[in-house]
Amino acid sequence: MQTPSVPAVVRHILPTFYNWLLTSAPVLLLLVVAIPRVHGQTVSGIVGTVTDPSGAVVSNASVTATNNATGVTTRATTTSDGTYTITDLIPGTYTVKVQKEGFKAGVYENVVVEAGGKKSSVDAVLSTGSISESVEVTAQAITLETEQPELGTTIENKVVAELPNRVGDNGVGPRGRQIDNFLFLAPGVQGNAFSHRINGGVDFENEVVFNGVSAVQSETKGFQSNINPPFEMVNEFRVLSSVFSAQYGLAQGVASYQFASGTNALHGDAFEILRNDMFDAAGAFPDGSTIDSNGVFQKAPTPVDKEHNYGFSVGGPVFIPKLYDGRNKTFFYVSSEWYRLNQTDTATMTVPTPAMKQGDFSGVNPGNSGQTIGRSNTDTKHSAGTAWSEVNGRRINSRGGDRARPSILPKTSLGTPTLSSGTARPPSAT
């Protein structure tokens, strides 16, 4: 039996390995970026103290927090004083289980973790018994914040998903649904999409945080219409109005958004929000309505308005048949949306006349002053295609006999020139 030479083996293996690498590289990249612990998250979590029936603390107890939607489990161990801290949890509902030899396991269901770095408190009291036994407790719907003295409001996913949201011009131009429209549901938020204040702060001073990462802006801080993610990308958010953690710097108010995450179930949706003048009533006085010379009201047609806001969202576990099952471990979520506007421009504008394009501004009457550019009180002989004005009674050619520059100042717009020392002199007359 003849053994193939090393170069022959290499020539056979390299192309196969190269093809495998090309086909597998996108999958490997997806697995890396989709791991929940890799990307930045807010420091929301669960804290608490474990004690026995006598009130003595229980050290070295095992504490696990399992996300009910994803099945991801995070573990911690109580310290010598019986306390524990579980951080880096995405918002959602969790089941907390506390175990220690010689005690019945404590199971706390429906523990809610909110966005914006809030810590939910779960204090466990373990009863004496076998570790195979358990005592189930349903957590309170509202948990107290015991870690930070901050005051804030959480806008939950149910509110984001079910409340109506405006499509169109929200004060900063036509746009699709904007998540920051819900900022004003929090007490103490005033203003509009462009400029708002939180709890009496000043404009353009509130911090915007996406998934724990501050959206730094050189100016108009807090204005986020130009940097908003797709509407359905946001799961929930929290508005902090006072006594912030030091991580938020000098901002006067914080809007902290938590993005949605895939779960163990594949789910998605597609949507289109349509605004069309075909469905609109003209109203009593639509734009463009007039009263004619006979005093008769002439009603304008319904204003043209055709807007489309459409997109899709899909999320679930990363699953590659026969290669990788990401349930309870690795997830993805994709959301994208678009906004289209087709609307008649009803603005009234002024454009230069053919004479103005040639440098003749003799027909301009600035400010209804009764004087026209190109007319002097003492001399009406001007070169063709030339504009004139007056300063202190003397006429001035805009460019020594050439055609006028774009900006010519009439006499009525100029005051008497003064200097701190010396005498002001008007330009030489031509």
DRENKEMAR-519682 format. One record per residue (C-alpha): residue in three letters; y negated, z, x. Coordinates in nm, 2 decimals. Layout:
REM DRENKEMAR-519682
+-----+--------+--------+--------+
!   r !      v !      w !      u !
+-----+--------+--------+--------+
! ala !      Y !      Z !      X !
...
+-----+--------+--------+--------+
//
This chain:
REM DRENKEMAR-519682
+-----+--------+--------+--------+
!   r !      v !      w !      u !
+-----+--------+--------+--------+
! met !   0.00 !   0.00 !   0.00 !
! gln !  -0.33 !  -0.11 !   0.15 !
! thr !  -0.62 !   0.14 !   0.13 !
! pro !  -0.96 !  -0.02 !   0.06 !
! ser !  -1.22 !   0.01 !   0.33 !
! val !  -1.51 !   0.25 !   0.29 !
! pro !  -1.77 !  -0.04 !   0.26 !
! ala !  -1.57 !  -0.19 !  -0.02 !
! val !  -1.55 !   0.13 !  -0.21 !
! val !  -1.93 !   0.18 !  -0.17 !
! arg !  -2.00 !  -0.17 !  -0.29 !
! his !  -1.79 !  -0.09 !  -0.60 !
! ile !  -1.93 !   0.25 !  -0.68 !
! leu !  -2.30 !   0.19 !  -0.61 !
! pro !  -2.36 !  -0.06 !  -0.89 !
! thr !  -2.17 !   0.15 !  -1.14 !
! phe !  -2.37 !   0.46 !  -1.04 !
! tyr !  -2.69 !   0.26 !  -1.06 !
! asn !  -2.62 !   0.14 !  -1.41 !
! trp !  -2.52 !   0.49 !  -1.52 !
! leu !  -2.85 !   0.63 !  -1.38 !
! leu !  -3.06 !   0.37 !  -1.56 !
! thr !  -2.89 !   0.44 !  -1.90 !
! ser !  -2.88 !   0.81 !  -1.85 !
! ala !  -3.23 !   0.88 !  -1.71 !
! pro !  -3.41 !   0.88 !  -2.05 !
! val !  -3.15 !   1.12 !  -2.19 !
! leu !  -3.17 !   1.35 !  -1.89 !
! leu !  -3.55 !   1.35 !  -1.91 !
! leu !  -3.53 !   1.43 !  -2.28 !
! leu !  -3.30 !   1.72 !  -2.22 !
! val !  -3.54 !   1.86 !  -1.96 !
! val !  -3.86 !   1.84 !  -2.16 !
! ala !  -3.70 !   1.95 !  -2.49 !
! ile !  -3.57 !   2.29 !  -2.36 !
! pro !  -3.77 !   2.54 !  -2.57 !
! arg !  -3.83 !   2.77 !  -2.27 !
! val !  -3.99 !   2.51 !  -2.06 !
! his !  -4.30 !   2.42 !  -2.25 !
! gly !  -4.59 !   2.66 !  -2.29 !
! gln !  -4.58 !   2.89 !  -2.59 !
! thr !  -4.81 !   3.16 !  -2.72 !
! val !  -4.70 !   3.51 !  -2.64 !
! ser !  -4.60 !   3.61 !  -2.99 !
! gly !  -4.30 !   3.84 !  -3.00 !
! ile !  -4.13 !   4.15 !  -3.13 !
! val !  -4.18 !   4.51 !  -2.99 !
! gly !  -4.04 !   4.84 !  -3.09 !
! thr !  -3.88 !   5.18 !  -3.01 !
! val !  -3.51 !   5.27 !  -3.06 !
! thr !  -3.43 !   5.64 !  -3.15 !
! asp !  -3.13 !   5.84 !  -3.28 !
! pro !  -3.13 !   6.04 !  -3.60 !
! ser !  -3.28 !   6.34 !  -3.42 !
! gly !  -3.58 !   6.14 !  -3.30 !
! ala !  -3.46 !   6.12 !  -2.93 !
! val !  -3.51 !   5.78 !  -2.77 !
! val !  -3.21 !   5.56 !  -2.69 !
! ser !  -3.23 !   5.39 !  -2.35 !
! asn !  -3.02 !   5.09 !  -2.24 !
! ala !  -2.97 !   4.97 !  -2.60 !
! ser !  -2.91 !   4.60 !  -2.64 !
! val !  -3.16 !   4.42 !  -2.86 !
! thr !  -3.13 !   4.06 !  -2.97 !
! ala !  -3.37 !   3.85 !  -3.18 !
! thr !  -3.22 !   3.54 !  -3.34 !
! asn !  -3.44 !   3.27 !  -3.50 !
! asn !  -3.29 !   3.20 !  -3.84 !
! ala !  -3.39 !   2.83 !  -3.84 !
! thr !  -3.28 !   2.73 !  -3.49 !
! gly !  -3.02 !   2.99 !  -3.40 !
! val !  -3.18 !   3.05 !  -3.06 !
! thr !  -3.12 !   3.41 !  -2.95 !
! thr !  -3.35 !   3.61 !  -2.71 !
! arg !  -3.22 !   3.94 !  -2.56 !
! ala !  -3.38 !   4.25 !  -2.43 !
! thr !  -3.28 !   4.60 !  -2.32 !
! thr !  -3.46 !   4.93 !  -2.41 !
! thr !  -3.63 !   5.11 !  -2.12 !
! ser !  -3.59 !   5.48 !  -2.03 !
! asp !  -3.84 !   5.57 !  -2.30 !
! gly !  -3.65 !   5.37 !  -2.56 !
! thr !  -3.90 !   5.08 !  -2.60 !
! tyr !  -3.84 !   4.71 !  -2.58 !
! thr !  -4.05 !   4.39 !  -2.58 !
! ile !  -3.93 !   4.04 !  -2.66 !
! thr !  -4.19 !   3.77 !  -2.59 !
! asp !  -4.23 !   3.39 !  -2.60 !
! leu !  -4.10 !   3.36 !  -2.96 !
! ile !  -4.21 !   3.06 !  -3.17 !
! pro !  -4.33 !   3.16 !  -3.52 !
! gly !  -4.07 !   3.20 !  -3.78 !
! thr !  -3.82 !   3.44 !  -3.94 !
! tyr !  -3.59 !   3.64 !  -3.71 !
! thr !  -3.29 !   3.87 !  -3.74 !
! val !  -3.31 !   4.16 !  -3.49 !
! lys !  -2.98 !   4.34 !  -3.39 !
! val !  -2.98 !   4.67 !  -3.19 !
! gln !  -2.65 !   4.79 !  -3.04 !
! lys !  -2.55 !   5.09 !  -2.83 !
! glu !  -2.21 !   5.25 !  -2.76 !
! gly !  -2.16 !   5.55 !  -2.99 !
! phe !  -2.39 !   5.42 !  -3.26 !
! lys !  -2.37 !   5.19 !  -3.55 !
! ala !  -2.54 !   4.86 !  -3.49 !
! gly !  -2.88 !   4.82 !  -3.66 !
! val !  -2.95 !   4.48 !  -3.82 !
! tyr !  -3.31 !   4.41 !  -3.93 !
! glu !  -3.34 !   4.09 !  -4.13 !
! asn !  -3.64 !   3.87 !  -4.22 !
! val !  -3.86 !   3.98 !  -3.94 !
! val !  -4.16 !   3.75 !  -3.95 !
! val !  -4.32 !   3.64 !  -3.62 !
! glu !  -4.67 !   3.49 !  -3.65 !
! ala !  -4.87 !   3.25 !  -3.43 !
! gly !  -5.16 !   3.35 !  -3.21 !
! gly !  -4.99 !   3.60 !  -2.99 !
! lys !  -4.92 !   3.86 !  -3.26 !
! lys !  -4.65 !   4.11 !  -3.19 !
! ser !  -4.43 !   4.22 !  -3.48 !
! ser !  -4.31 !   4.58 !  -3.47 !
! val !  -3.94 !   4.67 !  -3.54 !
! asp !  -3.86 !   5.04 !  -3.47 !
! ala !  -3.49 !   5.10 !  -3.50 !
! val !  -3.31 !   5.43 !  -3.59 !
! leu !  -2.94 !   5.42 !  -3.49 !
! ser !  -2.69 !   5.63 !  -3.68 !
! thr !  -2.39 !   5.79 !  -3.50 !
! gly !  -2.07 !   5.59 !  -3.55 !
! ser !  -1.87 !   5.29 !  -3.42 !
! ile !  -2.05 !   5.00 !  -3.27 !
! ser !  -1.83 !   4.77 !  -3.49 !
! glu !  -2.01 !   4.92 !  -3.79 !
! ser !  -2.36 !   4.81 !  -3.88 !
! val !  -2.65 !   4.92 !  -4.10 !
! glu !  -2.86 !   4.63 !  -4.24 !
! val !  -3.22 !   4.68 !  -4.31 !
! thr !  -3.46 !   4.43 !  -4.46 !
! ala !  -3.79 !   4.43 !  -4.27 !
! gln !  -4.12 !   4.48 !  -4.44 !
! ala !  -4.30 !   4.16 !  -4.55 !
! ile !  -4.61 !   4.27 !  -4.36 !
! thr !  -4.58 !   4.42 !  -4.02 !
! leu !  -4.84 !   4.63 !  -3.84 !
! glu !  -5.00 !   4.51 !  -3.51 !
! thr !  -4.95 !   4.80 !  -3.26 !
! glu !  -5.01 !   4.62 !  -2.93 !
! gln !  -5.36 !   4.47 !  -2.97 !
! pro !  -5.67 !   4.60 !  -3.16 !
! glu !  -5.76 !   4.25 !  -3.27 !
! leu !  -5.86 !   4.14 !  -3.62 !
! gly !  -5.73 !   3.80 !  -3.74 !
! thr !  -5.60 !   3.59 !  -4.03 !
! thr !  -5.27 !   3.39 !  -4.02 !
! ile !  -5.27 !   3.06 !  -4.21 !
! glu !  -4.90 !   3.03 !  -4.28 !
! asn !  -4.69 !   2.71 !  -4.30 !
! lys !  -4.66 !   2.73 !  -4.68 !
! val !  -5.04 !   2.71 !  -4.70 !
! val !  -5.07 !   2.42 !  -4.45 !
! ala !  -4.79 !   2.23 !  -4.63 !
! glu !  -4.89 !   2.28 !  -4.99 !
! leu !  -5.27 !   2.31 !  -5.02 !
! pro !  -5.46 !   1.98 !  -5.08 !
! asn !  -5.66 !   1.85 !  -4.78 !
! arg !  -5.95 !   1.61 !  -4.78 !
! val !  -5.91 !   1.26 !  -4.66 !
! gly !  -6.23 !   1.07 !  -4.56 !
! asp !  -6.57 !   1.17 !  -4.42 !
! asn !  -6.56 !   1.55 !  -4.35 !
! gly !  -6.91 !   1.55 !  -4.19 !
! val !  -6.81 !   1.39 !  -3.86 !
! gly !  -6.70 !   1.05 !  -3.98 !
! pro !  -6.41 !   0.91 !  -4.18 !
! arg !  -6.08 !   1.06 !  -4.08 !
! gly !  -5.74 !   1.15 !  -4.21 !
! arg !  -5.62 !   1.50 !  -4.28 !
! gln !  -5.77 !   1.75 !  -4.03 !
! ile !  -5.60 !   2.08 !  -3.97 !
! asp !  -5.92 !   2.26 !  -3.89 !
! asn !  -6.04 !   2.21 !  -4.25 !
! phe !  -5.83 !   2.52 !  -4.33 !
! leu !  -6.03 !   2.73 !  -4.08 !
! phe !  -6.26 !   2.82 !  -4.37 !
! leu !  -5.98 !   3.00 !  -4.55 !
! ala !  -6.02 !   3.28 !  -4.30 !
! pro !  -6.28 !   3.55 !  -4.39 !
! gly !  -6.60 !   3.52 !  -4.19 !
! val !  -6.58 !   3.15 !  -4.10 !
! gln !  -6.89 !   2.96 !  -4.19 !
! gly !  -7.04 !   2.61 !  -4.12 !
! asn !  -6.87 !   2.28 !  -4.12 !
! ala !  -6.62 !   2.07 !  -3.92 !
! phe !  -6.87 !   1.99 !  -3.65 !
! ser !  -7.04 !   2.32 !  -3.61 !
! his !  -6.90 !   2.65 !  -3.73 !
! arg !  -6.92 !   3.02 !  -3.66 !
! ile !  -6.65 !   3.29 !  -3.67 !
! asn !  -6.75 !   3.64 !  -3.78 !
! gly !  -7.12 !   3.60 !  -3.71 !
! gly !  -7.08 !   3.43 !  -3.37 !
! val !  -7.29 !   3.14 !  -3.25 !
! asp !  -7.22 !   2.77 !  -3.28 !
! phe !  -6.99 !   2.60 !  -3.03 !
! glu !  -6.85 !   2.92 !  -2.89 !
! asn !  -6.51 !   2.97 !  -3.05 !
! glu !  -6.20 !   2.89 !  -2.84 !
! val !  -5.93 !   2.64 !  -2.95 !
! val !  -5.57 !   2.70 !  -2.84 !
! phe !  -5.28 !   2.46 !  -2.89 !
! asn !  -4.93 !   2.62 !  -2.82 !
! gly !  -5.09 !   2.88 !  -2.60 !
! val !  -5.30 !   2.63 !  -2.39 !
! ser !  -5.67 !   2.64 !  -2.43 !
! ala !  -5.84 !   2.31 !  -2.51 !
! val !  -6.13 !   2.33 !  -2.26 !
! gln !  -6.44 !   2.13 !  -2.35 !
! ser !  -6.76 !   2.10 !  -2.14 !
! glu !  -6.98 !   2.11 !  -2.45 !
! thr !  -6.95 !   2.16 !  -2.83 !
! lys !  -6.67 !   2.42 !  -2.78 !
! gly !  -6.49 !   2.47 !  -3.10 !
! phe !  -6.55 !   2.12 !  -3.23 !
! gln !  -6.20 !   1.98 !  -3.25 !
! ser !  -6.20 !   1.68 !  -3.48 !
! asn !  -6.17 !   1.45 !  -3.18 !
! ile !  -5.87 !   1.64 !  -3.03 !
! asn !  -5.67 !   1.75 !  -3.34 !
! pro !  -5.30 !   1.68 !  -3.33 !
! pro !  -5.13 !   1.50 !  -3.62 !
! phe !  -5.16 !   1.72 !  -3.93 !
! glu !  -4.79 !   1.78 !  -3.97 !
! met !  -4.75 !   1.87 !  -3.61 !
! val !  -4.90 !   2.21 !  -3.68 !
! asn !  -4.66 !   2.47 !  -3.82 !
! glu !  -4.92 !   2.75 !  -3.87 !
! phe !  -5.22 !   2.89 !  -3.70 !
! arg !  -5.42 !   3.22 !  -3.66 !
! val !  -5.79 !   3.28 !  -3.66 !
! leu !  -5.90 !   3.57 !  -3.45 !
! ser !  -6.24 !   3.71 !  -3.55 !
! ser !  -6.30 !   4.02 !  -3.33 !
! val !  -6.18 !   4.24 !  -3.05 !
! phe !  -5.98 !   3.97 !  -2.87 !
! ser !  -5.73 !   4.00 !  -2.59 !
! ala !  -5.87 !   3.93 !  -2.24 !
! gln !  -5.67 !   3.61 !  -2.23 !
! tyr !  -5.93 !   3.44 !  -2.45 !
! gly !  -6.22 !   3.48 !  -2.21 !
! leu !  -6.57 !   3.49 !  -2.35 !
! ala !  -6.51 !   3.29 !  -2.67 !
! gln !  -6.67 !   3.42 !  -2.99 !
! gly !  -6.37 !   3.36 !  -3.22 !
! val !  -6.03 !   3.20 !  -3.16 !
! ala !  -5.84 !   2.93 !  -3.35 !
! ser !  -5.48 !   2.94 !  -3.21 !
! tyr !  -5.24 !   2.67 !  -3.34 !
! gln !  -4.86 !   2.67 !  -3.31 !
! phe !  -4.68 !   2.34 !  -3.32 !
! ala !  -4.38 !   2.28 !  -3.53 !
! ser !  -4.03 !   2.28 !  -3.38 !
! gly !  -3.70 !   2.11 !  -3.46 !
! thr !  -3.43 !   2.32 !  -3.62 !
! asn !  -3.05 !   2.30 !  -3.64 !
! ala !  -3.09 !   2.07 !  -3.94 !
! leu !  -3.22 !   1.71 !  -3.90 !
! his !  -3.52 !   1.67 !  -4.13 !
! gly !  -3.82 !   1.44 !  -4.16 !
! asp !  -4.06 !   1.28 !  -4.39 !
! ala !  -4.29 !   0.98 !  -4.43 !
! phe !  -4.62 !   0.98 !  -4.62 !
! glu !  -4.91 !   0.77 !  -4.73 !
! ile !  -5.23 !   0.90 !  -4.88 !
! leu !  -5.42 !   0.62 !  -5.06 !
! arg !  -5.78 !   0.62 !  -5.17 !
! asn !  -5.89 !   0.30 !  -5.35 !
! asp !  -6.19 !   0.21 !  -5.57 !
! met !  -5.94 !   0.06 !  -5.81 !
! phe !  -5.86 !   0.41 !  -5.92 !
! asp !  -6.22 !   0.54 !  -5.91 !
! ala !  -6.47 !   0.58 !  -6.19 !
! ala !  -6.82 !   0.44 !  -6.10 !
! gly !  -6.99 !   0.76 !  -6.23 !
! ala !  -7.33 !   0.78 !  -6.41 !
! phe !  -7.54 !   0.67 !  -6.12 !
! pro !  -7.33 !   0.48 !  -5.85 !
! asp !  -7.50 !   0.39 !  -5.52 !
! gly !  -7.71 !   0.07 !  -5.56 !
! ser !  -7.81 !   0.13 !  -5.92 !
! thr !  -8.18 !   0.04 !  -5.99 !
! ile !  -8.43 !   0.02 !  -6.27 !
! asp !  -8.57 !  -0.33 !  -6.33 !
! ser !  -8.93 !  -0.43 !  -6.40 !
! asn !  -8.86 !  -0.39 !  -6.77 !
! gly !  -8.76 !  -0.03 !  -6.72 !
! val !  -8.39 !  -0.10 !  -6.79 !
! phe !  -8.13 !   0.08 !  -6.59 !
! gln !  -7.91 !  -0.16 !  -6.40 !
! lys !  -7.58 !   0.01 !  -6.31 !
! ala !  -7.42 !  -0.09 !  -5.98 !
! pro !  -7.05 !  -0.15 !  -5.96 !
! thr !  -6.80 !   0.11 !  -5.83 !
! pro !  -6.86 !   0.15 !  -5.45 !
! val !  -6.59 !  -0.01 !  -5.24 !
! asp !  -6.36 !   0.25 !  -5.09 !
! lys !  -6.02 !   0.16 !  -4.94 !
! glu !  -5.86 !   0.43 !  -4.72 !
! his !  -5.51 !   0.48 !  -4.59 !
! asn !  -5.38 !   0.79 !  -4.41 !
! tyr !  -5.01 !   0.74 !  -4.33 !
! gly !  -4.75 !   0.86 !  -4.09 !
! phe !  -4.41 !   1.03 !  -4.03 !
! ser !  -4.25 !   1.34 !  -3.89 !
! val !  -3.89 !   1.40 !  -3.78 !
! gly !  -3.72 !   1.69 !  -3.60 !
! gly !  -3.38 !   1.84 !  -3.54 !
! pro !  -3.13 !   1.93 !  -3.26 !
! val !  -3.08 !   1.70 !  -2.96 !
! phe !  -2.73 !   1.56 !  -3.03 !
! ile !  -2.55 !   1.30 !  -2.82 !
! pro !  -2.20 !   1.23 !  -2.94 !
! lys !  -1.93 !   1.33 !  -2.69 !
! leu !  -2.20 !   1.43 !  -2.44 !
! tyr !  -2.43 !   1.70 !  -2.56 !
! asp !  -2.46 !   1.93 !  -2.87 !
! gly !  -2.81 !   2.09 !  -2.87 !
! arg !  -2.76 !   2.30 !  -3.18 !
! asn !  -2.88 !   2.66 !  -3.12 !
! lys !  -3.02 !   2.54 !  -2.79 !
! thr !  -3.23 !   2.22 !  -2.76 !
! phe !  -3.45 !   2.06 !  -3.03 !
! phe !  -3.70 !   1.79 !  -3.07 !
! tyr !  -3.99 !   1.72 !  -3.31 !
! val !  -4.20 !   1.40 !  -3.33 !
! ser !  -4.50 !   1.35 !  -3.56 !
! ser !  -4.75 !   1.06 !  -3.57 !
! glu !  -5.01 !   0.94 !  -3.82 !
! trp !  -5.27 !   0.67 !  -3.86 !
! tyr !  -5.59 !   0.63 !  -4.06 !
! arg !  -5.74 !   0.30 !  -4.18 !
! leu !  -6.07 !   0.24 !  -4.35 !
! asn !  -6.20 !  -0.08 !  -4.52 !
! gln !  -6.54 !  -0.01 !  -4.67 !
! thr !  -6.85 !  -0.21 !  -4.74 !
! asp !  -7.15 !  -0.11 !  -4.53 !
! thr !  -7.44 !  -0.03 !  -4.77 !
! ala !  -7.69 !   0.07 !  -4.50 !
! thr !  -8.04 !  -0.10 !  -4.49 !
! met !  -8.14 !  -0.21 !  -4.15 !
! thr !  -8.44 !  -0.38 !  -3.99 !
! val !  -8.40 !  -0.67 !  -3.75 !
! pro !  -8.66 !  -0.85 !  -3.55 !
! thr !  -8.82 !  -1.17 !  -3.69 !
! pro !  -8.81 !  -1.50 !  -3.50 !
! ala !  -9.17 !  -1.44 !  -3.40 !
! met !  -9.08 !  -1.09 !  -3.25 !
! lys !  -8.80 !  -1.25 !  -3.05 !
! gln !  -9.07 !  -1.47 !  -2.89 !
! gly !  -9.29 !  -1.17 !  -2.81 !
! asp !  -9.53 !  -1.21 !  -3.11 !
! phe !  -9.58 !  -0.87 !  -3.28 !
! ser !  -9.90 !  -0.96 !  -3.46 !
! gly !  -9.74 !  -0.89 !  -3.79 !
! val !  -9.64 !  -0.53 !  -3.71 !
! asn !  -9.83 !  -0.26 !  -3.89 !
! pro !  -9.72 !   0.07 !  -3.72 !
! gly !  -9.71 !   0.37 !  -3.94 !
! asn !  -9.91 !   0.20 !  -4.22 !
! ser ! -10.22 !   0.26 !  -4.01 !
! gly ! -10.41 !  -0.04 !  -4.13 !
! gln ! -10.42 !  -0.18 !  -3.78 !
! thr ! -10.19 !  -0.44 !  -3.64 !
! ile ! -10.06 !  -0.49 !  -3.29 !
! gly ! -10.23 !  -0.79 !  -3.15 !
! arg ! -10.57 !  -0.73 !  -3.30 !
! ser ! -10.86 !  -0.58 !  -3.10 !
! asn ! -11.17 !  -0.43 !  -3.26 !
! thr ! -11.39 !  -0.63 !  -3.02 !
! asp ! -11.20 !  -0.94 !  -2.93 !
! thr ! -10.96 !  -1.16 !  -3.14 !
! lys ! -10.89 !  -1.42 !  -2.88 !
! his ! -10.54 !  -1.37 !  -2.74 !
! ser ! -10.29 !  -1.58 !  -2.55 !
! ala ! -10.01 !  -1.72 !  -2.76 !
! gly !  -9.70 !  -1.51 !  -2.75 !
! thr !  -9.88 !  -1.20 !  -2.63 !
! ala !  -9.90 !  -0.85 !  -2.78 !
! trp ! -10.20 !  -0.62 !  -2.75 !
! ser ! -10.29 !  -0.26 !  -2.82 !
! glu ! -10.59 !  -0.03 !  -2.77 !
! val ! -10.64 !   0.28 !  -2.56 !
! asn ! -10.98 !   0.46 !  -2.58 !
! gly ! -11.14 !   0.15 !  -2.73 !
! arg ! -11.03 !  -0.09 !  -2.46 !
! arg ! -10.77 !  -0.35 !  -2.53 !
! ile ! -10.47 !  -0.37 !  -2.30 !
! asn ! -10.25 !  -0.67 !  -2.24 !
! ser !  -9.89 !  -0.55 !  -2.24 !
! arg !  -9.80 !  -0.75 !  -1.93 !
! gly ! -10.11 !  -0.91 !  -1.79 !
! gly ! -10.09 !  -1.21 !  -2.02 !
! asp !  -9.71 !  -1.23 !  -2.03 !
! arg !  -9.50 !  -1.17 !  -2.34 !
! ala !  -9.48 !  -0.82 !  -2.47 !
! arg !  -9.23 !  -0.57 !  -2.35 !
! pro !  -9.01 !  -0.41 !  -2.62 !
! ser !  -9.22 !  -0.09 !  -2.65 !
! ile !  -9.60 !  -0.14 !  -2.73 !
! leu !  -9.80 !   0.17 !  -2.82 !
! pro ! -10.07 !   0.14 !  -3.09 !
! lys ! -10.40 !   0.32 !  -3.06 !
! thr ! -10.31 !   0.56 !  -3.35 !
! ser ! -10.01 !   0.69 !  -3.16 !
! leu ! -10.20 !   0.80 !  -2.85 !
! gly ! -10.42 !   1.10 !  -2.80 !
! thr ! -10.70 !   1.15 !  -2.54 !
! pro ! -10.54 !   1.17 !  -2.20 !
! thr ! -10.61 !   1.49 !  -2.00 !
! leu ! -10.54 !   1.61 !  -1.64 !
! ser ! -10.53 !   1.96 !  -1.50 !
! ser ! -10.80 !   1.85 !  -1.25 !
! gly ! -11.01 !   1.55 !  -1.20 !
! thr ! -11.10 !   1.29 !  -1.47 !
! ala ! -10.86 !   1.09 !  -1.67 !
! arg ! -10.93 !   0.71 !  -1.65 !
! pro ! -10.80 !   0.45 !  -1.89 !
! pro ! -10.63 !   0.15 !  -1.75 !
! ser ! -10.85 !  -0.14 !  -1.65 !
! ala ! -10.93 !  -0.39 !  -1.93 !
! thr ! -10.81 !  -0.74 !  -1.89 !
+-----+--------+--------+--------+
//
